[in-house]
Amino acid sequence: MNEPELTKWKNQYREDAYYYRGKLIDTFNSIEKNIEDYLVIHFEVVPHKRYDFQMIVLDRLNFQSKKECFATVVNNKALKNGFIKTNNNSYPHSNLFKDIQEAQDERNCFAHYYLVVPLEHNETIITLAEFRDSLKFHEYSMDEYQNLIYKMSDCIIAINKLKTTIT
């Protein structure tokens, strides 16, 4: 690839990476919004108080706190439905919470790490650099990226299914 073509590729890489970064963060934000919706329904917030609940309570919680509240509610519901927690088993929705944590970790990577444009053309669609203790690159192919989006979408679907079982 000659220099003008490489320059054009690098500029397009950067522009595409902005899109991928934004889409992943937006998809993660949908996880957070669905957790908030679950909590609003669970606590039976009446329609005319939902705005207050959102603005006064939920907007003052960071994502970690919302996730912990959500997990507590879901796990307590499992206990009320007869689940017995022992050292040898996990709560029924523990895989969902593991997937949410992985999504949170990836979201943090996309939100906080530096965008790096490779020196030469390659198959990555986005490369992010972490400068904690040492330099570490996080490179994503289209398949890896799409899998992240699909996993986040699966989390949203699972949270929505849980909303239908709130009693």
C-alpha positions in Angstrom: 0.0 0.0 0.0 1.5 3.4 -1.0 1.7 6.3 1.4 -1.5 8.2 0.2 -3.5 4.9 0.4 -2.1 4.2 3.8 -3.0 7.7 5.0 -6.5 7.3 3.6 -6.9 4.0 5.3 -5.7 5.4 8.7 -8.2 8.3 8.4 -11.0 5.8 7.6 -9.9 3.5 10.4 -10.1 6.4 12.9 -13.6 7.4 11.7 -14.9 3.8 11.8 -13.4 3.3 15.3 -15.4 6.3 16.6 -18.5 4.6 15.4 -17.7 1.3 16.9 -16.7 2.9 20.2 -20.0 4.8 20.3 -22.1 1.9 19.4 -20.7 -0.3 22.1 -21.0 2.3 24.8 -24.6 3.0 23.7 -25.4 -0.7 23.7 -24.0 -1.0 27.2 -26.1 2.1 28.3 -29.2 0.0 27.3 -28.2 -2.6 29.8 -28.0 0.1 32.5 -31.4 1.5 31.4 -33.0 -1.9 31.5 -31.7 -2.5 35.0 -33.1 0.9 36.1 -36.5 -0.1 34.5 -36.4 -3.4 36.4 -35.8 -1.6 39.7 -38.6 0.9 39.0 -41.0 -2.0 38.4 -39.8 -4.0 41.3 -40.3 -1.2 43.8 -43.7 -0.5 42.3 -43.0 3.1 41.7 -46.3 4.7 40.8 -46.2 6.5 37.4 -46.3 10.0 38.8 -43.3 9.3 41.1 -41.1 7.5 38.4 -39.4 10.7 37.4 -38.6 11.5 41.0 -37.3 8.0 41.6 -35.1 8.2 38.5 -33.8 11.7 39.3 -33.4 11.4 43.0 -32.4 7.8 43.5 -31.2 6.1 40.3 -29.3 9.0 38.8 -27.2 9.2 42.0 -26.1 5.6 41.9 -23.2 4.5 39.8 -23.6 1.5 37.6 -21.9 -0.8 40.1 -24.5 0.1 42.7 -27.4 -0.3 40.3 -26.0 -3.7 39.4 -25.6 -4.8 43.0 -29.2 -3.6 43.8 -30.5 -5.6 40.8 -28.5 -8.7 41.8 -29.8 -8.5 45.4 -33.4 -8.2 44.2 -33.1 -11.0 41.7 -31.3 -13.3 44.1 -33.7 -12.6 46.9 -36.6 -13.5 44.6 -34.9 -16.8 43.8 -34.6 -17.5 47.6 -38.3 -16.6 48.1 -39.1 -19.0 45.2 -37.4 -21.9 47.0 -33.8 -21.7 45.8 -31.4 -22.8 48.5 -27.9 -21.3 48.3 -25.0 -23.5 49.3 -21.3 -23.5 48.8 -21.8 -25.9 45.9 -24.2 -24.0 43.8 -24.7 -20.6 42.2 -27.8 -18.4 42.1 -30.0 -19.1 39.0 -29.0 -15.9 37.2 -25.3 -15.9 38.1 -24.3 -16.3 34.5 -26.3 -13.1 33.6 -24.4 -11.2 36.2 -21.1 -12.6 35.0 -22.0 -11.5 31.4 -23.0 -8.0 32.7 -19.7 -7.7 34.5 -17.8 -8.7 31.3 -19.9 -6.1 29.4 -19.0 -3.5 32.0 -15.3 -4.3 31.7 -15.5 -4.0 27.9 -17.5 -0.8 28.1 -14.8 0.7 30.4 -12.1 -0.3 28.0 -14.0 1.4 25.1 -14.8 4.5 27.2 -11.4 5.1 28.8 -8.6 3.6 26.8 -6.8 5.5 24.0 -7.6 4.9 20.4 -4.6 3.7 18.4 -4.4 3.6 14.7 -2.1 0.7 13.5 1.0 1.6 11.6 0.0 -0.7 8.8 -3.2 -2.1 7.3 -4.5 -5.0 9.2 -7.9 -6.7 10.0 -8.6 -5.0 13.3 -11.5 -2.6 13.3 -10.5 -0.9 16.6 -7.4 -0.9 18.7 -7.3 0.6 22.2 -4.3 1.2 24.3 -4.2 0.7 28.1 -1.5 2.5 29.9 -1.9 1.0 33.4 1.5 -0.2 34.7 2.6 -1.1 31.2 1.4 -0.7 27.7 -1.3 -3.2 26.6 -3.2 -3.2 23.4 -6.8 -4.4 23.0 -7.4 -5.3 19.4 -10.8 -6.3 18.1 -11.7 -7.9 14.8 -15.2 -7.5 13.4 -16.2 -10.9 14.7 -14.9 -10.2 18.2 -16.6 -6.8 18.2 -19.9 -8.3 16.9 -19.7 -11.0 19.6 -19.4 -8.2 22.3 -22.5 -6.5 20.9 -24.4 -9.7 20.7 -23.5 -10.6 24.3 -24.7 -7.2 25.5 -27.9 -7.6 23.5 -28.4 -11.0 25.1 -28.0 -9.3 28.6 -30.7 -6.8 27.6 -33.1 -9.6 26.5 -32.4 -11.6 29.8 -33.1 -8.5 31.9 -36.4 -7.8 30.0 -37.4 -11.5 30.5 -36.9 -11.0 34.2 -39.1 -7.9 34.2 -42.0 -10.0 33.0 -41.7 -12.2 36.1 -41.8 -9.5 38.7 -44.5 -10.2 41.2 
